[in-house]
Each structure stands twice: as C-alpha cells, then as structure tokens.
C-alpha cells in the first residue's frame, strides 16, 4: 500500500530546462542587439565554456555529489554555511563572469566589460523566468488528498529555496522538503532515501519515488528497494536502470497510483 509519494523538483515539477533556455535566449539576444552577434552561437559558446570551467574547479566533485550543474552555477549564489559552499561561493562570481567573457572570445569578441554585464543579466533573467509544468499543480492537488508528499531534490539549499520562493505555489503541498546540500549527499545515494523514509516513518514498500532522472531518482530508489516512477516526457530510451513504472506526463500519476493500491 503506497502511503507517501517522494517527488523530485527540477524537470519533474519545475521545468528547469525551459527556464535556463529562456534565460539564455533573453541574455544572448541582448548581446545580439548590442554587438550584432548570433544569439544561438553565443549561447552554444557560453554553455561550452561554462562546462569546461566548472569541471576545472576544486569544488566540482562536491557539486557532482550534491547535484549542482554548471548552468545553476551561472545564476546561483551559494552562501550556505558549509566548508564546500564557502569555497564555492568565493569562486562562483568569477566563474559567472569568465564563462560569458570566454564565450564572447570564442566568437572573436574580446570585451570583458560587456561579458561582465551579461554575467549580471543572466541571473536576473533566470529568476524572472520560472516555469512549472502545466499539470504540476493539478496533480499535486489530487495527490495531496490521498498521500503524504515529500520533496527530495538535489542541489544547494539556497538555490533550491530560491526556486521554491519564485514558484511559491509548490512548497505548501509538502510535509517535508529534503535538499541534498542540507543532508550532505544527493540522489542516487541510498542514505538520502533512508533519511526520507525516517522523516515519514514509513518502510520502503509504503512509498514511491517519482522523477525524471534515471541516474538519480530512479537509480537511488532502486538501490533503496523503493518503487519508482520515471517521467519520460522526451521519449528517451531506458539505460542503466529500469524504473518500476514509466509515464509520459505527470497527469498520468494519480491513476497509476490508484491502480497500484487497488491490486
């Protein structure tokens, strides 16, 4: 009998990929208007430079463990009071500037001043572009009537809380909000799932994990003997680990849960 639903945040309830895409479009369009360069080429260049820079820093292994990607680094602030975040917070402002400066240079434009302006613009555009999937709130309304809800999200506490602040509809649905940066390690490590079970005082067979990411949400649930639901909106192929169930939109989830509990 499923009594609680563990839900992922990014690209499960929040459409984070779209938010980042819109922020890049708005910021790179500014560069196109100002300098006459192609916005899409600049976006590609900045994305490439951001990944390369991000992977070169001493904090990179920590961000992999917690689950903070390079594009979150381009707009987030990391003032959480843990040693790794303190180090990260010192480096991130320069990283944000260098990613844009180097992106411009990759297109033959050496303009650090304008690169710094774009680095300041991108976080503003990201914060101004929060998107929920159109079925997120309707599904949460339905689930709330029958299940206990817990949010299990990878990332920096400050950044994930910022995402929830700019989408204030979400947080009230959840009995607990578990952020990997607070806990110390992220999905797919079984320890964060064990902690989630302890928060709701339930056994693995009484909960189900719902998420979009096979390598974090689904793998972690599998390692923890928890049933899982993979939201495969993009019709991706299965790899590495198989979910217990697969759906293609969040709107399919209430009926699936009803069927599971009816059998």
N, C-alpha and C positions, 0 to 999 in steps of 0.2 A: 504493500500500500504506500503510494507516494504521498507524503505529508508536507514536504518542503521542496521548493524549486530554487536552485542556485543559478543565477543568471550572470553572464559576462556583460560588460558595459560597451567597450569600443567595438563598433561594427556588428554588434548584436542588438543593442537598444539605441545607442548613439551611432549615427552614420559618420564616423570619424573620417573615413577616406574622402567623403564628399566635402566635409568641412576643410580639410587640408587642401583639396583640389581647388576649391573656391578661393581660399586664401592665396594660394599660388597665382591663380588667374588674376585676381584683383591687384596683387603686388606687381606681377610681371607686366600687366597691362599699363601700370604707371610708368614702368621703365620703357615700354614700347612708345608711349605717348611722349615721354621726355627725350628719349635718345634715338627713337626710330628703330630699335632692335626688335626682333621677333619674340613675342612673349612666350611662345611654346618652346623655342630654342633656349631661352633664358631659364625657364622652369626646368628643363632637362639638365642643363648645365649645373644649376644650383643643387638639384637633387643629387647629382653625381658627386659634386664637391662636398656636400653635406655628409653623405655616407662615408666618403673617404676620410674626411677629417674626424668624424665621430669615432670611427674604428681605430684611429691613431691615439686616442687619449687613454690615460691610465684608468679612468673610470668606466671604460667600455665593458669590461667583464661584469662589473656590478650592474650596469644598465641591462645587460642580457639576462642576468639573474632576476632582476626586479621586473623587467619588461618595459623599458622606455626606449622608443625608437628615435632615429635621427631627426625625424620631422617634428616630433614632440619637443625635441631639444631646440628646434628653431623658434619655438614660440613660448616655451615654458619658463617658469622661474622655479628654482629648486632650493628653497630656503628651509627645508626640513632639517631638523637638528640631529642628524646622524653624520658620522665621520665622512662617509662616501658622498653624501649630499652636500656637505660643506665644501669638499674638494670640487665637486661638480659645479656648484654654484659660482665658484671663483672663475671657472674656465668657460662656462656657457656663454656669457655675454660676448667674449672674444670669438668663440665658435660661431655664434649667430652672425657677427659681422663678417668674419672670414669666409663663411660659406657664400655669402652674397658677393663679396669683393672678388673671390676666386671664380665665381660663376660668371661675373661680368668679364673678367680677364680671359676666361675660356672662349669668350666671343670676341676677343680683341679689344676690350674696353678697360682701360686702367683708370678707374675713377673711385678710389676708396671712399671719398666723401659721399658719393651717391650710393655706394654699396652699404654704408652705414645707415643711410636714410631708408633704404629698402629693408634692412635688418630690423629697423624700428617699426616699419609699416606692417610687416608680415604678422607679428603677434596681434596687432590691432585688428587686422583683417580676419585672423582665425577666431578671435574672441567674438567678433561681430557676425560670425557665420556658423552658429550651432545648428545642427540638423538631427532630428530624431527620425527613425523610420516611421512611415505613416501609420503603421499598425501597432507601434510600441505601446502607446497609452491605452488603447482599446484592449490589447491582450493583457496588460498589467491589471486593468480593471477586472477582467474576467478571472484571472489567476488569484487575485487578492481575496476573492470571495471563498475560495476553497483550499488555498495553500499558504503556508508561510513562505515568505520571499526573502532571499538573501543575495546581495550583490557581491560577486567575487571578481575583482578587477586587478590586473597587473598595472603597475605604474608608480609614479611619485605621489605621495599623499597630497601635496599641494596642488599638483597639476590635475589629478583626478577630481579633487574637490572643486577646483576651478571649473572643470567641465560640468560638474553637477550644479554649481552655482549659476552657470549661464543656461542650464536647462532645468529650472527649479521644479518642474513637474515630476521628475523621476524619484528623487530621494524619499519622499513621504511613503512610497509603496513598500519600502524595505525595512524589515525588522533589524537587520544588521547590514552594514556596508564594510566589507573586508578588502583593504587595499594592500597589495603586496609590499609596498615600501614601508608601511607601518609594521607589517608582520615580520619582514626581514628576508623573505624569499617568495618567488612568484610561482604561478602555474607554469609547468606541469608538476612541480614538486609535490609529492603526496602530503607533506606536512601542512600546507596551507588548506588542503581539503579536510584533513583531520581536524584542524582548528575550526573550520567552518562547521563541521559536524558537532563539535563540542559547543559551539555557540548556540546551536538549536537543540542540543541534547537528543540527537537522533542517530540511528545507525545507517550505514551506507545504503541498505536496501529500502530505506524510507525517504530518500532524496533522489533528485535527478539534476544533472548539470546541463545547462543549455548555453551553447556558444557557437561562434563562427570559426574558431581556430582549432584545427585538428591537432596541432603540435603543442598547444597549451591547454585549452578547455577539455578537449576530448581525451588526449593522452593522459592528462592529470587525473581525470575522472576514472579512466580505465585502470590506472595504477592504484587507485584508491577503492576499487571494487564498487564504484558508483555508476549507475546507469547514466547514459549521456544522449543528448540530442544535438546533432550537428545541423546548424542552419546553413545550408548550401545555396545561397542566393545566386551565386555566379556559375552554378552548374560545373563546379570543379570536380576533378577525379579524386577518388579515395587514394590515400597513400599513408604509409607508416602505421596508422592505427585505424581501426574501424569503429565508428560510433555504434551505440546500441540502436539508435533510431536516426533517421535523416528526414529533414523537412526543407522546403524551399522558400518559405516565408514564415515569419513569426506567427502570423494569423492561424497557421495550422496547429500550433502548440496546444491550445485548450482541448481540442477534440482528441488529439493524440493522448494527452494525459488522462482524459476521461476513459478512453479505450483501455489504457494500461491498468487503471484502477478497477475497471469492470471485469477484467479477466482473472 
